[in-house]
């Protein structure tokens, strides 16, 4: 069997896709959003970072993965006061993503990792992963993560900001984007903003999230679109965050690929009269 010419899903022929299935390759599915990131970063940030993290990990384990094209639109209605946002309703987003994961499972891919770049997608992508596992009836495993979750400890060590400094278009996102694509950063427009009221229980953070979940209309607490300390961003911080993220994602790929898909055990003493299929679909 010849070596596949690429780990990019869209670069392969259908025969090469079948070879990837036979090789039990893990799918990396980048998911993002098209939304504002302050006055200094372009609309592509969430999509770009999710993609670059997936590709960076794939370069470390090229024979174990395929990287899918991005799902480029997500749930970000709370940003719609800023020109340019594209938002997908939660139910539509779930159903769309499920069509992708279940198509992959139909063809025989057994391991799917959703690599998210947008925080508000995560409640829906958790459901997508769970439903994929349920609806494929034990034939495939799907998991979802936001890429920042892989580097929380490191971010906590290198940050130079206080709580709230790593929210959105902030020290984290700006640093990583600066490392990967500095030419697209409008350096003269970097600004900081902390518009949320002081609270013991709620703040906006990637590295140290608050204990309660609540998302208001973004313009109620941010005029620029930033939430955090973008001015603390550096290319060096971005490189550290990126490098640890892709290394850990590559390790996850190896672990996930080797993970056994274990059989279910129905503990009903008598077979239920109703078919479970009527409950399976979202």
Residue pairs with C-beta under 8 A, 6 or more apart in sequence:
1 19
1 22
3 63
4 12
4 16
4 19
4 20
4 23
5 11
5 12
5 16
6 12
7 58
7 62
7 65
7 66
7 67
8 66
8 67
9 17
9 27
9 66
9 67
9 68
9 69
10 68
10 69
12 20
12 66
17 107
20 66
20 109
21 107
21 108
21 109
23 63
24 110
24 111
24 257
25 63
25 64
25 65
25 66
25 109
25 111
25 257
26 64
26 65
26 66
26 111
26 112
26 113
26 253
26 256
26 257
27 65
27 66
27 68
27 104
27 109
27 111
27 112
27 113
28 54
28 57
28 58
28 65
28 66
28 67
28 68
28 113
28 115
28 249
28 253
29 54
29 68
29 71
29 100
29 101
29 112
29 113
29 114
29 115
30 47
30 50
30 51
30 53
30 54
30 67
30 68
30 70
30 71
30 115
30 116
30 117
31 50
31 70
31 71
31 74
31 97
31 114
31 115
31 116
31 117
31 118
31 121
31 125
32 46
32 47
32 48
32 49
32 50
32 51
32 70
32 71
32 72
32 74
32 116
32 117
32 118
32 121
33 46
33 47
33 72
33 73
33 74
33 75
33 76
33 86
33 117
33 118
33 120
33 121
34 43
34 44
34 46
34 47
34 72
34 73
34 84
34 85
34 86
35 43
35 46
35 76
35 79
35 82
35 84
35 85
35 86
35 118
36 43
36 79
36 82
36 84
36 85
36 169
36 225
37 43
37 45
37 46
37 168
37 169
37 173
37 225
37 226
38 168
38 169
38 189
38 190
38 191
38 224
38 225
38 226
38 230
39 186
39 189
39 191
39 224
39 225
39 226
40 169
40 174
40 185
40 186
40 187
40 189
40 190
40 191
40 226
40 230
41 169
41 173
41 174
41 177
41 184
41 185
41 186
42 184
43 84
45 117
45 169
45 173
45 177
46 74
46 117
46 118
47 70
47 72
47 117
48 117
48 177
48 180
48 181
49 117
49 147
49 173
49 176
49 177
49 180
50 70
50 115
50 116
50 117
50 118
50 147
51 67
51 70
51 117
52 180
52 242
53 115
53 117
53 147
53 242
53 245
53 246
53 249
54 67
54 115
54 249
55 67
56 242
56 245
56 246
56 249
57 65
57 246
57 247
57 249
57 250
57 253
58 65
58 66
58 67
58 250
59 246
60 246
60 247
60 250
61 250
61 253
61 254
64 253
64 254
64 257
65 253
68 100
71 96
71 97
71 100
73 86
73 87
73 88
73 93
74 87
74 88
74 93
74 118
74 120
74 121
74 124
75 87
75 88
75 89
75 90
75 93
75 118
75 120
75 121
75 124
76 85
76 86
76 87
76 118
76 120
77 87
77 89
78 120
78 215
78 216
78 217
78 218
79 85
79 87
79 218
79 225
80 87
81 217
81 218
81 219
82 218
82 219
82 225
88 96
90 123
90 124
93 121
93 124
94 124
94 127
94 128
94 131
94 282
95 282
97 114
97 124
97 125
97 128
98 128
98 131
98 132
98 135
98 282
101 112
101 114
101 128
101 129
101 132
101 140
101 142
102 132
102 135
102 136
104 112
104 140
105 112
105 132
105 136
105 139
105 140
105 142
109 140
110 139
110 140
110 141
110 261
111 140
111 141
111 142
111 256
111 257
111 259
112 129
112 132
112 140
112 141
112 142
112 143
113 142
113 143
113 144
113 145
113 249
113 252
113 253
113 256
114 125
114 128
114 129
114 142
114 143
114 144
114 145
115 145
115 147
115 249
116 122
116 125
116 144
116 145
116 146
116 147
117 146
117 147
118 146
119 146
119 168
119 206
120 215
121 146
122 144
122 146
125 144
126 144
127 282
128 142
128 144
129 142
129 143
129 144
131 282
132 140
132 142
133 140
133 141
133 142
134 280
135 280
135 281
135 282
137 280
138 261
138 263
138 264
139 261
140 261
141 256
141 259
141 261
143 256
147 245
147 249
148 155
148 172
148 206
148 207
148 245
150 244
150 245
150 248
150 249
150 252
151 241
151 244
151 245
151 248
152 207
152 208
154 240
154 241
154 244
155 166
155 172
155 206
155 207
155 241
156 207
156 208
158 237
158 240
158 241
159 165
159 166
159 171
159 172
159 207
159 232
159 237
160 171
160 232
161 170
161 171
161 228
161 229
161 232
163 203
163 205
163 208
164 194
164 196
164 203
164 204
164 205
164 227
164 228
164 229
165 171
165 228
165 229
165 232
166 172
166 205
166 206
166 207
166 208
166 228
166 229
167 203
167 204
167 205
167 206
167 226
167 227
167 228
168 204
168 222
168 225
168 226
168 227
168 228
169 225
169 226
169 227
169 228
169 230
170 206
170 226
170 227
170 228
170 229
170 230
170 233
171 228
171 229
171 230
171 232
171 233
171 237
172 206
172 207
172 228
172 241
173 206
174 185
174 190
174 230
174 233
174 238
175 233
175 234
175 235
175 237
175 238
175 241
176 238
176 241
176 242
177 184
177 185
177 238
178 185
178 233
178 234
178 235
178 238
179 235
179 236
179 237
179 238
179 239
179 241
179 242
180 238
180 242
182 235
190 230
190 231
190 233
191 224
191 226
191 230
191 231
192 226
192 228
192 229
192 230
192 231
193 222
193 223
193 224
193 226
193 227
193 228
194 227
194 228
195 220
195 221
195 222
195 223
195 227
196 202
196 203
196 204
196 221
196 227
199 210
201 210
201 211
201 212
202 210
202 211
202 212
202 214
203 210
204 210
204 227
204 228
218 225
218 227
221 227
